[in-house]
């Protein structure tokens, strides 16, 4: 059987693919066994090292839950600050005025080019030198600042790209009914671009959640991953068990975020379709705005 994309495989190709599959399975099984044997020989799979996470609430109440709270706190504040800043800079890069477009571009390109860890370290040094922030809370401020500066620049590009994907007819329709540029951006272009931008925004939120671990590694920020060291010290050097539990928590948090984003995106698309039922069509890209206003 043939298709547009590929031709049907011959007998030799089928035999070769079967051989490759068998070899891949054998290699994968060997790697899994090698990892398992190495962990078992070092007693990292013994039940005594995993038992505290399943039979006691102490590691959750003392280490995991406080670390997760700090991770979510830093991520939350970084997002609610970076998102509007990113929208402002993204819209600024689309401005017709060079005095606004050029500085926005410089800021976005500058902070997007610097690793977020360096931004955190610089922010921590600035807060230490020029502010009266308590040393205990200074790492939190530094982590949030670094995340905001970096992710706002990335979100600015996401916003700019989302707006540029809209058909020119939307802008023409808004101009035809006398809307100014600011009104067109706020009331016409930006709301329609939200649906297209939503998956990228949530992906960046997942990056923010994971990047909080950089603050724990370099600036003693007590986030989720930083709880591995004290837990491993108090529960018999169960480093593998600690990392595994924390990885599962990260997966659960990030999967919840992506699932919520998928649900929200479906709802927004369904709302657009339902709004288009009956009367004049409201498909994105058609300057219905002109026709409706002219008829009134």
Buried (B, 14 or more C-beta within 10 A) or exposed (E): EEEEEEEEEEEEEEEEEEEEEEEEEEEEEEEEEEEEEEEEEEEBEBEEBBBBBEEEEEBBEBBBBBBBEBBBBBBBBBBEBBBEBBBBBBBBBBBEEEEBBEEBBEBBEEBBEBEBBEBBBBBBEEBEEEEEBEEEEBBBBBBBBBBBBBBBBBBBBBBBBBBEEBBEBBBEBBBBBEBEBEEBBEEBBBEBBBBBBBBBBBBBBBBBBBBBBBBBEBBBBBBBBBBBEBBBEBBBBBBBBBBBBBEEBBEEBBEEBBEEBEEBBEEBEEEBEEEBEEEEEBEBEBBBBBBBBEEE
